[in-house]
Each structure stands twice: as C-alpha cells, then as structure tokens.
Amino acid sequence: MYGSTRDRPALARGAGQHLLVVVGEPDVAELLSTTLELAGYRISLAGTGTEALARLGEGRYDLVVLDAGLPDVESIGRDRPVLAHRPPVLLLTAYDALDRLIPELGLGERDYVTKPFRMPEVLARVQVLLRGVGPGRPRDGSLGYRDLVLDDTLCEARRGTRTLDLTPAEYRLLRHLLVNAHRVLSKEQIGRYVWGDHRGDNAIEQLVSRLRRKVDRETPVLIHTRRGFGYWLGRADAEA
C-alpha cells in the first residue's frame, strides 16, 4: 500500500520548482500531485510516456517523476527526441525490475524508489535530485560531491585533479553511491545495481574496498560503512 499523506513531513521541502508527474493510475497520480503540491512544488501531470515527452518538448521542468512500468516507456526510449533541457528523473519501479530499469530517455540524473512507495521517501529523493549531490554541482552530464566528480559523457571519474582508474563495476558502484549521497545502500541493492543480481557479501565487500583505495587517498574520507546495514557516500560530519 502506498504511503498516505499522513506520512508527509510537517515542513514543505519545495520552493516552487516545477515537477512533471508521469503516472497512469489516477489514484497514484492524485496522491503524488496532492502531496508534492502541499510540500511546496508546482505540479503538471501526464498519463503516458508519449504525453510526457510532448510536455518536455514544450516547456521546462525541474524534475520528472516517472512510473517506469508505463507500457509505452520502452518504445519511447528507442526513438527519443533530443531535449533542450534534461531534467533529473525519479523512477517509480517494482523491486524486481531494478536490474532492467528503463532505457535512457534523454533525461538527466536518475534515482529511483521501489513500489509500493512511501511518500516520505519520494519527498526525500525529490529533494536530493533537485539540490544535486553537493554544493557546486558539476556541469550537465556529471555527478559530483565536493572534489569527487563522475562524468558520464567521458565515462571518467576524478578526485580533485587526479583521474581515478576504475573498472566498469567500480564505476557503476561509485555512480550509485553518488546518486544516493548520504543514503545507506544495502549489499543487495549494490549487487543488483552493479551486476544485475545479488552477489555474495564477500564479492561486494571486495568491490567496495577496491573503490575506497582509489577514492579515499585524499581527505576527507567519503565512503563509509554502516555496520550491519551497508555503505554510504558523503562527509561523516555532514551526514543528515
């Protein structure tokens, strides 16, 4: 069951940003639009992926909330238009579909919540996507946290002026940690994102260890263990 508006935090998180909510189910669309409006955002609705792309071509949105289960989403991905503005997108997806998230739609940074979702988590992920992952967010096409930058255009990661020599698995792990800055990711979540399935704990621990050795040569340390829960990226003294 989806989280009710009673779960909504007392303080509005938005500052009038314009969000496009793309959901086919009327009751879910109403829940999302009502809660997000009460949280301080301006909301437009679309019921299909085709309608959403038409709206994105006509106006500028700060973020897209998209149901990844819409029947026309995959076909749109094959013939997507070039968008002048690439807003970030929050995907609403079934847990068992995490290893096959929708194809690239020409949008920007992506994050997800699993269905059935809770509204506090949706509000939290919207807030993170709208503010980026840290002060001084890099140019479009990049993710960053302080002096750590990942450039999807070049498939390159840097810490300050130092280029990080990452394997594909390490790159995907770093990307997942950056998108979810200050959010603890379980070993199962990491395994499904990096490899498409859950690997043994030892494989994930070794992957995190290798990435740490490359990222955290400088201070402050950015990759942390939450013992018994998983891993997260950020400054320990800035954890929210």
C-alpha positions as CSV (number, residue, x, y, z in Angstrom):
1,M,0.0,0.0,0.0
2,Y,1.3,3.4,-0.9
3,G,2.1,5.8,1.9
4,S,-0.7,8.2,2.8
5,T,-0.5,12.0,3.1
6,R,-0.4,11.5,6.9
7,D,3.2,10.4,6.4
8,R,4.1,13.8,5.0
9,P,6.8,15.8,6.8
10,A,5.4,18.9,8.5
11,L,7.7,21.3,6.7
12,A,7.5,21.9,3.0
13,R,10.6,20.9,1.2
14,G,10.0,22.7,-2.1
15,A,10.5,26.2,-3.3
16,G,8.1,26.4,-6.2
17,Q,10.0,24.1,-8.5
18,H,8.0,22.7,-11.4
19,L,7.7,18.9,-11.4
20,L,6.2,16.7,-14.2
21,V,4.4,13.6,-12.7
22,V,4.0,10.8,-15.3
23,V,1.8,8.1,-13.8
24,G,-1.0,6.1,-15.4
25,E,-3.0,5.2,-12.3
26,P,-5.4,8.1,-11.4
27,D,-5.3,7.4,-7.6
28,V,-1.5,7.3,-7.5
29,A,-1.3,10.4,-9.7
30,E,-3.6,12.2,-7.2
31,L,-1.6,11.1,-4.2
32,L,1.6,12.2,-5.7
33,S,0.4,15.5,-7.1
34,T,-1.5,16.5,-3.9
35,T,1.4,15.6,-1.6
36,L,4.0,17.3,-3.7
37,E,1.9,20.4,-4.1
38,L,1.4,20.6,-0.3
39,A,5.2,20.2,0.0
40,G,5.8,23.3,-2.0
41,Y,6.2,22.2,-5.6
42,R,4.2,23.1,-8.8
43,I,2.9,20.0,-10.5
44,S,1.9,19.1,-14.0
45,L,0.5,15.7,-14.9
46,A,0.9,13.3,-17.8
47,G,-0.6,9.9,-18.1
48,T,1.7,8.3,-20.7
49,G,5.3,8.5,-21.7
50,T,4.3,9.9,-25.1
51,E,2.4,12.7,-23.4
52,A,5.3,13.4,-21.1
53,L,7.8,13.8,-23.9
54,A,5.5,16.2,-25.7
55,R,5.3,18.3,-22.5
56,L,9.0,18.2,-22.0
57,G,9.4,19.5,-25.6
58,E,7.1,22.4,-24.9
59,G,8.3,23.6,-21.5
60,R,10.9,23.5,-18.9
61,Y,10.6,21.3,-15.8
62,D,12.9,21.0,-12.8
63,L,12.3,17.3,-12.3
64,V,10.3,14.4,-13.7
65,V,8.6,11.7,-11.5
66,L,8.0,8.8,-13.9
67,D,6.4,5.4,-13.4
68,A,8.9,3.0,-15.1
69,G,6.1,0.5,-15.6
70,L,4.1,2.5,-18.1
71,P,3.5,0.4,-21.2
72,D,4.9,2.9,-23.8
73,V,8.1,3.8,-21.9
74,E,10.4,1.3,-23.6
75,S,9.2,2.2,-27.1
76,I,9.9,5.9,-26.4
77,G,13.4,5.1,-25.4
78,R,14.1,3.7,-28.9
79,D,13.1,6.9,-30.7
80,R,13.6,9.6,-28.1
81,P,13.8,13.2,-29.2
82,V,16.7,15.5,-28.3
83,L,15.6,17.6,-25.4
84,A,16.9,21.1,-25.0
85,H,16.7,20.8,-21.2
86,R,17.5,17.5,-19.4
87,P,15.8,17.5,-16.0
88,P,16.6,14.8,-13.5
89,V,14.1,11.9,-13.2
90,L,12.8,10.0,-10.2
91,L,11.7,6.5,-11.3
92,L,8.9,4.6,-9.6
93,T,9.8,1.0,-10.2
94,A,9.0,-2.5,-9.0
95,Y,11.8,-4.0,-6.8
96,D,12.2,-7.0,-9.2
97,A,12.7,-4.6,-12.1
98,L,15.8,-2.8,-10.7
99,D,18.2,-4.7,-12.9
100,R,16.4,-3.7,-16.0
101,L,15.5,-0.1,-15.4
102,I,14.0,1.8,-18.4
103,P,16.3,2.7,-21.3
104,E,17.8,6.2,-21.5
105,L,15.1,8.7,-22.4
106,G,17.3,11.7,-22.9
107,L,16.8,12.9,-19.4
108,G,19.3,13.8,-16.8
109,E,20.4,12.3,-13.5
110,R,18.3,9.3,-12.3
111,D,17.3,8.0,-9.0
112,Y,14.5,5.6,-8.0
113,V,12.1,4.4,-5.3
114,T,10.6,1.0,-5.3
115,K,6.8,0.3,-5.4
116,P,4.8,0.3,-3.3
117,F,6.5,3.5,-2.3
118,R,6.2,5.6,0.8
119,M,5.7,9.4,0.3
120,P,8.4,10.4,2.8
121,E,10.9,8.5,0.7
122,V,9.6,10.1,-2.5
123,L,9.9,13.6,-0.9
124,A,13.4,12.9,0.3
125,R,14.6,11.6,-3.1
126,V,13.0,14.6,-4.9
127,Q,14.8,16.9,-2.6
128,V,18.2,15.3,-3.2
129,L,17.7,15.3,-7.0
130,L,16.7,19.0,-7.0
131,R,19.6,20.2,-5.0
132,G,22.1,17.9,-6.7
133,V,24.6,15.8,-4.7
134,G,26.6,18.6,-3.2
135,P,27.5,22.3,-3.4
136,G,28.9,23.4,-6.7
137,R,27.2,20.7,-8.8
138,P,29.2,20.0,-11.9
139,R,28.1,20.7,-15.5
140,D,25.2,18.7,-17.1
141,G,26.3,15.1,-17.7
142,S,28.3,14.9,-14.5
143,L,27.7,13.9,-10.9
144,G,29.8,15.3,-8.1
145,Y,30.3,15.5,-4.3
146,R,32.9,18.1,-3.2
147,D,36.1,17.3,-5.2
148,L,34.8,13.9,-6.4
149,V,33.4,14.1,-10.0
150,L,32.0,11.4,-12.2
151,D,31.5,12.4,-15.9
152,D,29.0,10.0,-17.7
153,T,29.9,11.6,-21.0
154,L,33.5,10.6,-20.8
155,C,33.0,7.6,-18.5
156,E,35.6,9.2,-16.3
157,A,35.9,9.8,-12.5
158,R,38.2,12.3,-10.8
159,R,39.1,13.2,-7.2
160,G,40.4,16.8,-7.4
161,T,42.9,16.8,-10.3
162,R,43.6,13.0,-10.0
163,T,41.9,10.7,-12.5
164,L,40.6,7.5,-11.0
165,D,41.4,4.3,-12.9
166,L,38.1,2.4,-12.3
167,T,36.8,-0.9,-13.6
168,P,33.3,-0.9,-15.0
169,A,32.0,-2.4,-11.8
170,E,33.8,0.2,-9.7
171,Y,32.4,2.9,-11.9
172,R,28.8,1.7,-11.5
173,L,29.2,1.4,-7.8
174,L,30.6,4.9,-7.5
175,R,27.8,6.3,-9.6
176,H,25.2,4.5,-7.4
177,L,26.8,5.9,-4.3
178,L,26.9,9.5,-5.7
179,V,23.3,9.4,-6.8
180,N,22.4,8.2,-3.3
181,A,24.7,10.5,-1.4
182,H,24.1,10.3,2.4
183,R,21.8,7.3,1.9
184,V,22.8,3.9,3.1
185,L,22.7,1.2,0.4
186,S,22.5,-2.4,1.4
187,K,24.7,-5.1,-0.1
188,E,21.7,-6.5,-2.0
189,Q,20.9,-3.1,-3.5
190,I,24.5,-2.6,-4.6
191,G,24.7,-6.1,-6.1
192,R,21.5,-5.7,-8.1
193,Y,22.7,-2.3,-9.5
194,V,26.3,-3.3,-10.3
195,W,25.8,-6.8,-11.6
196,G,22.0,-7.2,-12.1
197,D,21.7,-9.8,-9.4
198,H,22.8,-10.2,-5.7
199,R,26.3,-11.4,-5.3
200,G,27.8,-12.8,-2.2
201,D,28.8,-10.5,0.6
202,N,32.4,-11.2,0.1
203,A,32.3,-10.0,-3.6
204,I,30.6,-6.8,-2.6
205,E,33.0,-6.1,0.3
206,Q,36.0,-6.6,-2.0
207,L,34.5,-4.2,-4.6
208,V,33.8,-1.5,-2.0
209,S,37.3,-2.0,-0.6
210,R,38.9,-1.5,-4.1
211,L,36.9,1.6,-4.7
212,R,37.8,3.0,-1.4
213,R,41.5,2.6,-2.0
214,K,41.1,4.7,-5.2
215,V,38.7,7.3,-4.0
216,D,39.9,8.0,-0.4
217,R,43.6,8.6,-0.9
218,E,42.8,12.2,0.0
219,T,40.8,13.5,3.0
220,P,38.1,13.8,3.9
221,V,37.1,10.1,3.6
222,L,33.9,9.9,1.6
223,I,33.0,6.2,1.5
224,H,31.7,4.8,4.8
225,T,30.4,1.5,6.3
226,R,27.2,1.4,8.3
227,R,27.9,-1.8,10.0
228,G,25.1,-4.3,9.6
229,F,23.3,-2.1,7.1
230,G,25.5,-1.3,4.1
231,Y,27.6,1.6,2.7
232,W,27.1,5.3,2.0
233,L,29.0,8.2,0.5
234,G,29.4,11.7,1.9
235,R,31.3,13.6,4.6
236,A,30.7,12.0,8.0
237,D,30.4,15.4,9.7
238,A,27.8,16.5,7.2
239,E,25.5,13.4,7.5
240,A,21.8,14.3,7.5
